[in-house]
Amino acid sequence: MLQVEGLTKSYKTGDSTLPILKGVSLLVEQGEFVAIMGPSGSGKSTFMNMLGCLDRPDTGSYILDGIEVSSLNDKQLAYVRNQKIGFVFQSFNLLARSTSLHNVELPMMYANVSRSERRNRATEALKRVGLGERMHHKPTQLSGGQKQRVAIARALVNRPAILLADEPTGNLDSRSGVEIMSIFQELHAQGVTIILVTHEMDIAQHAERIVTFKDGIIIRDERVEERVFSTPNDEVIVT
Amino acid sequence: MNFMESFYTALEGIWANKMRSALTMLGIIIGITSVIAVTALGEGGQKAINDEMEKFGQNTFNVFINWETKEKIESDDLTIDDAAVLGRISPAIEYIVPYSGTTIELKGPKKEERANLTATTADYFNIQKRMKVTKGRLFSDTDDKEQRAVVVLEDKLGEKLFGQMNPIGQRVRWGNNSLVVIGTYSEEKFKFDMGQETFGAVVPIQYYNSLLEEPSIHSFMGTAVDKASVNSAMQQAKQYLTRKHQKNDHYMVRSMQESVDQFNQLTGTLTLIFSIIAGISLVVGGVGVMNIMLVSVTERTREIGIRKALGARRSDILIQFLIESIIVCLIGGLVGVLCGLGIAALISHFANLPPLLSWNSVFIAFGFSSAIGIFFGLYPANKAAKLDPIEALRYE
């Protein structure tokens, strides 16, 4: 599904080059729910940008859904972002002037989906995240959790191969965070491939596999055997 | 993304910043308004004057002595007989008359008045279609041949000289001469002859010449049988006179049409110069559009990042911003055209010109405003399209 081999990336700062990723390899199977953890500066955000086709690696290969992405041009990358990847950002990144419905329609507009089908699919996606009643609200009229649900609907509406979530609960209160994570759980149960970047162990615990970055390499890659959740009431539940 | 979607997106962008869009448009509006007003007035004025000229003498021409002649200028270079012969033998000439003119003082019972005296033959009234007899009669060939001391006065001159009295049959004095008024005429004034306060008096040329020590005729005035014959009529007149008087390059002919063409060239140049000056304000408006588009791109960096993350290609972003600037310019252009035509109509109304809708300038204005939209929108739009999505998404 998603196969990364020996990915490197460095940035030029003045005269010196700063290596950010120093050879990262990762294989994610269809339907997996992977959390990526690591301290800031560990390279996880850069890695996320690579996975999201927002940036190109210096060397290495990245095969997404059977496509070698690292050699594509701008136009092809735009197509891959549109068709294969769904983004959920920490800061929601909704278009402020547009309604929920319009925000969810946006990826389909770039995919040249017809007006009526767009409307249907966006409506369906919003219902799926429980926002059927708030389709015509603008982001300013929504709570943080609701905004993030719009973003999730938007990420899923083109039926992408992977869902990339970058600190999706970072700007939410813990109650909304739990809500959002339960949606991710649901999606995982439905077979959506999810890659989640977080620095909170609690959140990472929702995944079935945790990959830990440090200094531009993966230092740990382990399956979550035992889940420890803390609820808003600080009760600890062990499953 | 297809064109209609880009169009709606661009409209949304404009609507979201109503005040700013309106102010941006204002620059274009002022530019287009001035261009349209100038060209509409220029073309309208030109057309009005041409219409006037056509109405009164599109077939007329004049014969003069060439100013740059190398031959000796003599008083009998143009004679009454020459005109008569030409009228008889030239198939292209309808009427041709000798013409002399001067300014004189005429004395009536009421007062003395300055008058533009025209000395000519009876056919003059067939050439000057603007003249209509109001009282009495015009002079005839017989009056002319007999050198009768008769005069036809412009009706306003008659009123000034005679007051309420009927001038027909009365006498007016011109120096030591006494002339009998046989008729009055009204003359439809050339529309753009403003403030002309000297009126006309027409006398037979044979009588006029009989008063002079060495009579000479200023020019001939003629009409061709139709518009197409004007040139051959002029050539025939020139050839005949050259042959008869044995003087090379001594005569000059000029048609009304040539004068009209010359006038048109002048006003055309003037209109162009004013249009260019007005066009400068259009360019300033365009720079305003570019400025605002650049602000808009910076302000919407994050939006651009989001769109790119969701699959917008460079071309999608480019087109979105380009359409936005074109729409601003086109709406500005439309309002500008309306304002320009309104101003032109208003000025026409007060200047007594016929209003004229110049489709040319409307199309040119629209062409110009979209060109300005593209030209000044391209740089900001390209800047937006080239934004790095990661940077753009991080932009606060």
Interface residues (C-beta under 8 A of the other chain):
Chain A: N49 G52 L54 D55 D74 K75 A78 Y79 R81 N82 Q83 F87 F89 N93 L94 L95 R97 S98 L106 P107 M109 Y110 A111 N112 R154 N158
Chain B: M1 N2 E5 E12 A16 R302 E303 G305 I306 R307 K308 A309 L310 G311 A312 R313 R314 S315 D316 P389 I390 L393
